[in-house]
Amino acid sequence: MTRLVRLALLAVLLAVPSAHAADIDREAVDFKTPSEIKWVRNAAGTNESAVLFGDPSKPGPYVVRLKWLPGNMSRPHFHPNDRFFVVISGTWWMGTGTTFDPNATVPAPAGSYVIHYAGKVHYDGAKDEETIIQVWGMGPATSTPAEKR
């Protein structure tokens, strides 16, 4: 019986969160849980974004999540700075060159790492499913259209 009481007490102690968990110094380690991430739909209604760190419109580092809605692809463009991506969910489709051709894109499934090199023309997006990517780089994050018509 004593052994059973000890096991029950141990189970209760392990289940109770430590008081230290609530004492994290947010200036040392900051985080956002999924419910705290604020998604904002763009004016065209084609994707949503959530700024996780920095301000992509200003000089300096930034981290942004992009949610590409099904059937949305960007047109050929380039960026002034290198940009780094991880595909979090779905499949992100990518093409290069100034001629827009969604049929010539290649898939980057969830878990893929992608680099867009500065000044190089590309286009990308989601085809049949919602796709979430995370991008980081140095701002300002701008795009210049480069489509050959």
C-alpha positions in Angstrom: 0.0 0.0 0.0 2.8 2.4 0.9 4.4 1.7 -2.5 1.1 2.6 -4.3 0.8 5.9 -2.3 4.4 6.8 -3.2 3.8 6.1 -6.9 0.6 8.2 -6.8 2.5 11.1 -5.1 5.3 10.8 -7.7 2.7 11.0 -10.5 1.1 14.1 -9.1 4.5 15.8 -8.6 5.5 15.1 -12.2 2.2 16.3 -13.5 2.4 19.7 -11.8 4.4 22.2 -13.8 7.5 23.6 -12.2 7.2 27.2 -10.9 10.4 27.9 -12.9 8.6 27.4 -16.2 6.7 30.6 -15.6 9.8 32.5 -14.7 11.4 32.7 -18.2 13.2 36.0 -18.9 11.5 37.2 -22.2 14.6 39.4 -22.9 16.7 36.3 -22.9 14.3 33.9 -24.7 11.2 35.0 -26.5 8.6 32.9 -28.3 5.2 32.8 -29.8 2.9 29.9 -29.6 0.8 29.1 -32.7 -2.3 30.8 -31.1 -0.3 34.0 -30.6 0.9 34.2 -34.3 -1.2 36.9 -36.0 -1.9 36.2 -39.7 -2.9 39.1 -42.0 -4.5 38.5 -45.4 -3.1 40.6 -48.3 -5.3 43.0 -50.2 -5.7 40.7 -53.1 -6.8 37.8 -50.8 -4.2 35.5 -52.3 -2.1 34.8 -49.2 -1.6 35.6 -45.5 1.6 36.6 -43.7 2.7 36.8 -40.1 5.8 38.8 -39.1 7.6 36.8 -36.4 10.7 39.1 -36.0 11.8 42.4 -37.2 10.2 44.6 -39.9 10.7 43.3 -43.5 10.1 46.9 -44.8 13.1 48.3 -42.9 16.8 47.6 -43.0 17.8 44.7 -40.7 17.0 41.0 -40.1 13.4 39.7 -40.3 11.5 36.5 -40.1 8.1 36.1 -41.8 5.7 33.2 -42.3 3.7 33.1 -45.5 0.6 31.1 -46.1 0.1 30.6 -49.8 -3.5 29.8 -50.6 -4.2 27.0 -53.2 -3.9 28.2 -56.8 -1.8 31.3 -56.0 1.5 31.8 -57.8 3.7 34.9 -58.0 4.8 36.2 -61.4 8.5 36.4 -62.3 10.4 38.8 -60.0 13.6 39.2 -58.1 14.7 40.5 -54.7 17.7 42.8 -53.9 18.9 40.5 -51.0 19.3 36.8 -50.5 16.2 35.2 -48.9 16.1 31.9 -47.0 13.1 29.6 -46.7 11.8 26.5 -45.0 8.7 24.8 -46.3 6.6 24.1 -43.1 3.6 22.5 -44.7 2.2 21.6 -48.1 4.3 21.8 -51.3 5.8 25.0 -52.6 6.3 25.1 -56.4 9.2 27.1 -57.9 10.3 28.2 -61.3 13.0 30.4 -62.7 13.3 32.8 -65.6 11.3 35.7 -67.0 8.6 33.6 -68.7 5.8 32.5 -66.4 5.1 28.8 -66.8 3.5 27.0 -63.8 3.9 23.7 -65.6 7.7 24.1 -65.5 7.9 24.5 -61.7 9.5 22.0 -59.4 8.1 20.9 -56.0 9.6 21.7 -52.6 7.7 19.5 -50.1 7.4 20.2 -46.4 10.8 20.2 -44.7 12.6 21.6 -47.7 15.2 24.4 -47.5 15.3 27.0 -50.3 17.5 30.0 -51.1 16.5 32.8 -53.4 19.7 34.5 -54.5 19.7 38.3 -54.8 18.9 39.6 -58.3 17.9 36.2 -59.7 14.5 35.9 -61.4 12.0 33.4 -60.1 8.4 32.7 -59.4 6.7 30.4 -56.9 3.5 29.5 -55.0 1.0 26.9 -54.2 -0.9 24.7 -56.6 -3.5 22.3 -55.1 -3.0 22.9 -51.4 -2.3 25.5 -48.8 1.4 25.9 -48.3 3.1 27.6 -45.4 6.7 28.8 -45.7 9.0 30.7 -43.4 11.4 33.2 -44.9 14.2 35.2 -43.3 16.7 37.7 -44.6 17.9 41.2 -44.4 15.4 44.0 -45.2 14.1 45.9 -46.8 12.4 43.0 -48.4 11.2 44.2 -51.8 10.3 42.6 -55.1 10.9 43.8 -58.6 8.7 42.5 -61.4 10.7 40.8 -64.2 8.2 39.0 -66.4 8.9 38.8 -70.2 5.7 39.4 -72.1 
